[in-house]
Structure formats: structure tokens, C-alpha cells
């Protein structure tokens, strides 16, 4: 490895670390109460689900959905591409709420000046929609907003530690899945309650 290559790698690493330290991101408007008060009942039943669309999977939202279904849902969850003839099935759709034109402009100027100029946005995020089927028929459709607050500025560098205490996209999406089960139609709950098993 040449000296020039080493210098270039060090420069790119410094820019990457500096960029991340100058960025503040938090998530709002999602049902955060579901994270501290998840569904408590447990059911001896299987739910099949499929995440139909997902933009920007690298931010962690897809991971949060999978964790909610696999580890925290009150019944067994299995991935399946289409609704079965019997039982409960959920399609999960996500759509991105884009930045405003002004936010894009400020972000571009901030990046071009290595974050000397600040930029911010409180408008972008996602809409997460759950479509529930029972025995092959659509029974319910519920949507939740997840908003993202972001800022980029070199002045945030001393406050980079604050990102350790903000909510992540994974947590926000996990909360929508848990809240969805709480908001399920009572008739569906009664259907499941007949198969209820004891909670440890």
C-alpha cells in the first residue's frame, strides 16, 4: 500500500467520522408508549406476515419490524409472501415522506461547506401501514406516522454524544408493530383469545 493510498484512506475515514459526529437524528410522532407497555397476552396461534415495501433499509426500520414480529409479538410470527386460506396474515407497507425542497437545498450547502453552514429538517419520515387478513379476507388497515428530525452542523460536534440518547428508526418501527397489535379489531382479539395460552 502506497503512502498516497494510506493518506487517502485516513482522509476518508476522518471525513466519515466527522460527518457522523456533526449529525443529529431523532424520531418522533410514533406510538412510543408501545415500547414500554407492549401487548401482555400470549396466544397459541401463528401469524404470517410480509414486509411488502421498504425504502432506506440501512437506517434500521426493517430490522425493528423483524425484531418486533420475531421476538415481541404475542403470537408466533412467520414470514410468508401471500395470505393463507386460514388464519391471520399481515402485509406491512412503508412509504417515505420526503424532505422539502428547502431542506434539500440547505443539506447540499451544508455538505459542500463541510457542515460550516447548518441544515435541518423536521418534515421527512415514513408512513407504516399494516393490512390484516383473517382467513384470506382483508379485515383491517391501520397506518402510523414516523417522523424524523435531523440537523447537520459543525457546531453540533461537542454534542455528538446526544445521539446515544435519541430514539432510533428501529425503535420507532418496532413501536408501530407493537401498537398495531394493540389496535387490532376486538373481533380478531376474540378469535385469538379462544386460543390463549398462559403467560409465564
Secondary structure, DSSP 4 states (H G I P E B T S, - for coil): --HHHHHHHHHHHHHHHHHHHTEEEEEESS-THHHHS----EES-EEEEEE---S-GGGSHHHHHHHIIIIISSSEEEE-SS--SSSEEEEEEEEEEPPPHHHHHHHHHHHHTTTSS-EEESS-EEEEEEEEEETTEEEEEEEEEEEEEEEE-GGGGGGGGGGGGSPPHHHHHHHHHHHHHHTS-HHHHHHHHTTEE---
